[in-house]
Amino acid sequence: MTRITSIILFFCISFVTISAKPPKPPKGYRWVINAQFSDEFDGNELDQSKWMNEFNGGWKGRQPAWFNPEAVSVSDGNLKIKSGALSKTKKFGKAEYTMYGGAVSSITKEAHFGYYECKAKASKIAMSTTFWMSNDKVPFTENDDCETDSYSQELDIQEAVGGSTTFEKFRNGMNSNTHYRYVKCGEKKETFISKGSDVKLKSNVYDAYHIYAAWWKDAHEVTFYANDEESETVQFRTDISKKPFDRPMQINMVTETYNWQPAPSVADLENPEINTAYYDWVRSYSLVPINKKTKCSYAAQVFEANVEAKTQLQDATLKLDYTYEANEDCKLYISVNNGDATLKSIKLKAYKGLGNDELELKLKSSSAKQVAIKLVSNSGKVLIEKDFNI
């Protein structure tokens, strides 16, 4: 006999709730916060151990908007990038700038496969509010025909333009793209091998904060998420490379102008009601084996202590699929009973993060009616306890 059930009863303690979280990981794995690429922006200055207030790579900005380091600030629980007009044209070589936005890039360029998300509210001017990843050019080594070709990667998670006069989707959508940027032998111009995705949001990008995320799974695939809802999975194009997105990247939060969108007016640039992009937080997660202990430390409690389970009883064998969330290393106490007696009890390690796994328990009889699961801190505090009918 087979019976499948889900949760009917739960009890939990008071906890700081943070709604955003990664999707369920594969069986046998858990999501762990990657502190180097995560920030709640709760201080009053940019954390220079994680970020720089310019583009990591030296890019000064697309004309006519310069990446002004002074446009970047941290206050009121937000990273802010404020745009404005320059009183005097600024020059870098032949490039001339008459206005400014800003750029924030991660100090390191070692962000690899994982889940990356931010909560942001766009400015309402004709400049971007973006969240994306990139790396530098390196030699292309998959063929022996040329020694001078090269490539880089660009993963655009969100590219919004709150005041766009050209495309409505940049005002009310999450616009994502993947670019394999290739320079052919003997050439200097890049060839973009691109494939993207877009989804309409329930409100404009400047009306409210939205959560933009991507699960960069491997060298072949990424899945995008808008406000914790799965949007679309994109397979990276393999026109040139068999493993187009194989290398680590840096994280970027940038406000810039485009050649396909008229630049904002001076009046808009100088209007403090609309000229600032806000980033409430950035969070990054690494996928690790569920039983592998990690040393990562992060002050914010990004997970809401929780357990979920589904059961399947076949004769005297109970199959248990379970997930848990914990901000600290804990233990899971699992007991199977038939109402009158406990048929099986086990204790498992539950290292911090969002874990997903399965168990097969051999019971003394097929009379099991309920599974009770407790998530307990190493100090003995019960964080949450739930019962699941079989």
C-alpha positions, 0 to 999 in steps of 0.5 A, spaced: 500 500 500 502 506 498 500 513 501 503 520 500 501 526 504 504 533 505 504 538 511 497 538 516 500 542 522 506 546 524 508 550 530 514 555 529 518 560 534 518 568 532 524 569 527 526 575 523 523 573 516 526 574 509 522 572 504 527 571 498 530 565 498 533 560 492 529 555 489 529 548 492 536 545 491 537 538 488 537 532 492 543 531 496 545 538 496 544 545 500 544 552 498 549 556 503 550 564 503 556 566 499 558 572 504 564 575 499 558 576 494 552 578 499 551 585 502 545 587 506 547 595 505 546 596 512 552 601 514 553 608 512 559 606 507 561 601 501 564 595 504 571 595 500 572 588 502 567 586 497 566 592 492 569 598 489 565 604 487 567 604 479 567 598 474 572 593 476 576 593 469 577 600 468 571 602 463 569 609 464 562 608 462 558 609 455 558 616 453 555 621 454 555 618 462 561 617 466 561 612 472 562 617 477 565 614 484 562 619 488 555 617 485 555 611 489 553 611 497 550 607 502 545 609 507 538 608 509 539 600 508 540 601 501 546 602 496 544 608 492 547 610 485 545 617 483 545 620 476 546 627 475 549 632 469 556 635 469 557 642 469 563 641 465 565 636 459 569 630 462 574 627 457 578 620 458 582 620 451 577 621 446 571 620 450 567 625 452 562 625 458 556 630 459 553 627 465 554 621 470 551 615 473 555 610 477 558 603 477 559 598 483 563 592 482 565 586 486 573 586 488 574 579 486 572 576 480 571 569 482 563 568 482 562 562 479 556 557 479 551 559 484 544 563 485 545 570 485 539 575 487 538 582 488 532 587 491 532 593 487 528 599 485 530 603 479 531 610 477 525 613 473 530 616 468 532 614 461 538 611 464 539 603 466 539 600 473 542 593 472 545 587 476 549 583 472 556 579 471 562 579 467 569 577 466 575 579 462 578 577 455 582 570 455 585 566 449 580 562 446 583 555 446 578 550 443 581 550 437 588 550 434 587 555 428 589 561 431 593 564 437 590 571 437 582 570 438 579 571 445 572 571 449 569 573 455 562 572 458 556 577 460 550 574 464 545 580 464 540 578 470 536 585 470 537 591 465 532 596 467 531 603 464 525 606 468 524 612 464 525 609 457 522 612 451 524 607 446 521 600 449 516 599 454 519 592 457 525 596 460 520 600 464 515 594 467 519 588 466 525 583 468 530 583 462 535 578 462 541 576 457 547 572 456 552 574 451 558 570 449 563 576 447 568 573 442 574 576 438 575 573 431 583 572 429 586 578 426 580 582 429 578 587 434 571 588 434 567 583 438 562 578 436 556 577 440 553 570 441 547 572 445 540 569 448 536 572 452 529 572 456 524 577 459 518 577 463 513 583 465 512 585 472 506 586 476 509 593 477 514 598 474 521 597 475 521 604 479 514 604 483 517 598 487 522 594 489 523 587 485 527 581 486 531 579 480 535 572 480 539 567 476 541 560 478 547 559 474 547 552 473 553 550 469 557 552 463 551 550 459 545 553 462 542 559 467 535 559 470 532 566 471 527 568 477 523 574 478 520 576 485 522 569 487 518 566 481 521 562 475 521 565 469 525 562 463 531 557 463 536 559 457 541 554 454 547 558 452 549 558 445 554 554 443 556 557 436 563 558 438 564 554 444 562 547 447 562 550 454 561 558 453 560 560 460 565 556 464 569 561 467 568 565 474 565 572 473 565 579 477 558 582 480 556 589 477 551 594 479 551 599 474 547 605 471 549 607 464 546 610 458 545 607 451 546 608 444 539 605 443 535 610 448 536 617 448 539 620 454 535 623 460 534 631 460 538 635 465 531 636 468 531 629 470 538 628 472 537 633 477 531 631 480 532 627 486 525 624 486 527 620 480 534 620 479 537 614 484 537 607 483 536 603 490 539 596 491 536 594 498 541 588 498 545 583 494 545 575 496 549 570 493 549 562 494 553 556 493 551 549 492 554 544 496 553 537 498 548 537 504 553 533 509 559 538 507 560 543 513 562 550 511 566 555 514 562 561 511 559 566 516 554 572 514 551 576 519 544 577 516 539 571 517 537 570 510 533 563 512 527 562 515 527 556 520 523 551 517 522 544 515 518 541 510 516 533 508 513 528 504 512 521 505 511 515 502 509 508 505 510 502 502 509 496 506 514 497 512 518 501 508 518 509 509 520 514 504 521 521 506 523 527 502 525 533 506 527 540 506 530 544 511 532 552 512 537 554 518 541 560 519 546 555 523 548 548 524 543 544 527 540 537 528 534 534 525 530 529 530 525 525 526 521 520 529 515 515 526 509 513 530 503 509 529 499 514 534 501 509 540 508 508 539 514 510 536 516 505 530 523 509 529 527 515 531 533 518 528 538 524 528 541 527 522 546 533 522 543 539 518 548 544 517 546 551 515 543 553 509 537 550 505 538 543 504 534 538 500 535 530 501 531 523 502 531 517 506 528 510 506 527 508 513 525 500 514 520 500 520 518 494 524 510 494 521 506 498 516 502 501 521 506 508 521 501 514 521 505 520 522 512 523 522 514 528 527 520 532 525 524 537 529 529 542 527 534 543 533 540 548 534 546 545 537 545 549 543 538 545 544 533 550 542 528 547 538 527 552 532 521 549 529 517 542 530 512 539 525 508 533 524 506 530 517 501 525 516 502 518 512 
